[in-house]
Amino acid sequence: MSQREDLRERVLSWAEARHLDTEHIQRWLALDAASAAAILHAASSLGLRTGQAQAALEMLEEIALREGTDAASILARAPFKRILEGAGSAPARARAFVNELRVMRFPRLGRALEELKAEVAALKLPQTVRMVLPKDLGSDELRIELRVRDGEELRASVRTLESRIAAIERILALIGGPV
């Protein structure tokens, strides 16, 4: 069996075990051997779920087309090497992998998320207050969580939020929510 046939069998085995749809399997198999092998290595070592694998394939194709390169070259870059070779649980690294692809695929989204995170950090909220940004800016809602043990912590947390209302409104404007 040739190397290409062996790779094809390994891709099919991985994809069929996770019920990857035929369209994505065909797109994967149509890639050059180095790219198909790099994706298989990433998918296997990170334990990508079906949806993550589909999203990764689509984003890698789009990034490669936009940059005039191949998926293997993209996955050889430092951010992906750190994720693939790094410590931590496979599910956490799989999320980081897909998020890194998303940032590369949508660079303005990545910059906007970083800007929002910086705005939230600048609020210097106490541990009793947590501000949760919408995932991938897929919503215009900002979630604010309070974790308090008594009335005094509650009042202090609410006073903190009130004192920073203008900055919170700026964050809401950045994510597109009504102010």
CORZIPE-V807306 format. One record per residue. N is the residue number from 0. SS is DSSP state (2 for helix, 1 for strand, 0 for the rest). OMEGA is omega in radians with two decimals (NA if undefined). Layout:
n:N ss:SS omega:OMEGA
n:N ss:SS omega:OMEGA
//
This chain:
n:0 ss:0 omega:-3.14
n:1 ss:0 omega:3.12
n:2 ss:2 omega:-3.13
n:3 ss:2 omega:3.12
n:4 ss:2 omega:3.10
n:5 ss:2 omega:3.11
n:6 ss:2 omega:3.12
n:7 ss:2 omega:3.14
n:8 ss:2 omega:-3.14
n:9 ss:2 omega:3.09
n:10 ss:2 omega:3.14
n:11 ss:2 omega:3.14
n:12 ss:2 omega:3.14
n:13 ss:2 omega:-3.05
n:14 ss:2 omega:-3.12
n:15 ss:2 omega:3.10
n:16 ss:2 omega:-3.13
n:17 ss:0 omega:3.09
n:18 ss:0 omega:3.05
n:19 ss:0 omega:-3.08
n:20 ss:0 omega:-3.05
n:21 ss:2 omega:-3.11
n:22 ss:2 omega:-3.12
n:23 ss:2 omega:3.09
n:24 ss:2 omega:-3.13
n:25 ss:2 omega:3.12
n:26 ss:2 omega:3.13
n:27 ss:2 omega:-3.11
n:28 ss:2 omega:-3.14
n:29 ss:2 omega:3.13
n:30 ss:0 omega:3.04
n:31 ss:0 omega:-3.03
n:32 ss:2 omega:-3.12
n:33 ss:2 omega:3.14
n:34 ss:2 omega:3.12
n:35 ss:2 omega:3.14
n:36 ss:2 omega:3.13
n:37 ss:2 omega:3.12
n:38 ss:2 omega:3.11
n:39 ss:2 omega:3.11
n:40 ss:2 omega:-3.14
n:41 ss:2 omega:-3.10
n:42 ss:2 omega:-3.12
n:43 ss:2 omega:-3.06
n:44 ss:2 omega:3.13
n:45 ss:2 omega:-3.10
n:46 ss:0 omega:-3.12
n:47 ss:0 omega:3.01
n:48 ss:0 omega:-3.08
n:49 ss:2 omega:-3.13
n:50 ss:2 omega:3.11
n:51 ss:2 omega:3.13
n:52 ss:2 omega:3.12
n:53 ss:2 omega:3.14
n:54 ss:2 omega:-3.13
n:55 ss:2 omega:3.12
n:56 ss:2 omega:-3.12
n:57 ss:2 omega:-3.12
n:58 ss:2 omega:3.11
n:59 ss:2 omega:3.10
n:60 ss:2 omega:-3.11
n:61 ss:2 omega:3.13
n:62 ss:2 omega:-3.13
n:63 ss:2 omega:3.13
n:64 ss:2 omega:-3.11
n:65 ss:2 omega:-3.06
n:66 ss:2 omega:3.13
n:67 ss:0 omega:-3.13
n:68 ss:0 omega:3.11
n:69 ss:0 omega:-3.09
n:70 ss:2 omega:-3.14
n:71 ss:2 omega:3.12
n:72 ss:2 omega:3.12
n:73 ss:2 omega:-3.09
n:74 ss:2 omega:3.09
n:75 ss:0 omega:-3.12
n:76 ss:0 omega:-3.04
n:77 ss:2 omega:-3.10
n:78 ss:2 omega:-3.13
n:79 ss:2 omega:3.08
n:80 ss:2 omega:3.11
n:81 ss:2 omega:-3.13
n:82 ss:2 omega:-3.08
n:83 ss:2 omega:-3.08
n:84 ss:2 omega:-3.03
n:85 ss:0 omega:3.11
n:86 ss:0 omega:3.11
n:87 ss:0 omega:-3.11
n:88 ss:0 omega:3.12
n:89 ss:2 omega:3.13
n:90 ss:2 omega:3.13
n:91 ss:2 omega:3.12
n:92 ss:2 omega:3.09
n:93 ss:2 omega:3.08
n:94 ss:2 omega:3.14
n:95 ss:2 omega:3.12
n:96 ss:2 omega:-3.13
n:97 ss:2 omega:3.11
n:98 ss:2 omega:3.12
n:99 ss:2 omega:3.06
n:100 ss:2 omega:-3.13
n:101 ss:2 omega:3.12
n:102 ss:2 omega:3.11
n:103 ss:2 omega:-3.11
n:104 ss:2 omega:-3.11
n:105 ss:0 omega:-3.03
n:106 ss:2 omega:3.13
n:107 ss:2 omega:3.09
n:108 ss:2 omega:3.12
n:109 ss:2 omega:3.12
n:110 ss:2 omega:3.14
n:111 ss:2 omega:3.11
n:112 ss:2 omega:3.12
n:113 ss:2 omega:3.11
n:114 ss:2 omega:3.12
n:115 ss:2 omega:3.12
n:116 ss:2 omega:3.11
n:117 ss:2 omega:3.11
n:118 ss:2 omega:3.14
n:119 ss:2 omega:3.14
n:120 ss:2 omega:-3.13
n:121 ss:2 omega:3.11
n:122 ss:0 omega:-3.12
n:123 ss:0 omega:-3.12
n:124 ss:0 omega:3.09
n:125 ss:0 omega:-3.11
n:126 ss:0 omega:-3.12
n:127 ss:0 omega:-3.11
n:128 ss:1 omega:3.12
n:129 ss:1 omega:3.11
n:130 ss:1 omega:-3.08
n:131 ss:1 omega:3.12
n:132 ss:0 omega:3.11
n:133 ss:0 omega:-3.12
n:134 ss:2 omega:3.11
n:135 ss:2 omega:-3.11
n:136 ss:2 omega:-3.12
n:137 ss:0 omega:-3.13
n:138 ss:0 omega:3.08
n:139 ss:0 omega:-3.14
n:140 ss:0 omega:3.06
n:141 ss:0 omega:-3.13
n:142 ss:1 omega:3.10
n:143 ss:1 omega:-3.10
n:144 ss:1 omega:3.05
n:145 ss:1 omega:3.07
n:146 ss:0 omega:-3.06
n:147 ss:0 omega:-3.12
n:148 ss:0 omega:-3.10
n:149 ss:0 omega:-3.09
n:150 ss:2 omega:-3.14
n:151 ss:2 omega:3.09
n:152 ss:2 omega:3.11
n:153 ss:2 omega:-3.13
n:154 ss:2 omega:-3.14
n:155 ss:2 omega:3.14
n:156 ss:2 omega:3.14
n:157 ss:2 omega:3.10
n:158 ss:2 omega:3.11
n:159 ss:2 omega:3.12
n:160 ss:2 omega:3.13
n:161 ss:2 omega:-3.11
n:162 ss:2 omega:-3.11
n:163 ss:0 omega:-3.04
n:164 ss:2 omega:-3.13
n:165 ss:2 omega:3.13
n:166 ss:2 omega:3.11
n:167 ss:2 omega:3.08
n:168 ss:2 omega:3.07
n:169 ss:2 omega:3.11
n:170 ss:2 omega:3.11
n:171 ss:2 omega:3.12
n:172 ss:2 omega:3.13
n:173 ss:2 omega:3.14
n:174 ss:2 omega:3.04
n:175 ss:0 omega:3.13
n:176 ss:0 omega:3.11
n:177 ss:0 omega:3.14
n:178 ss:0 omega:NA
//
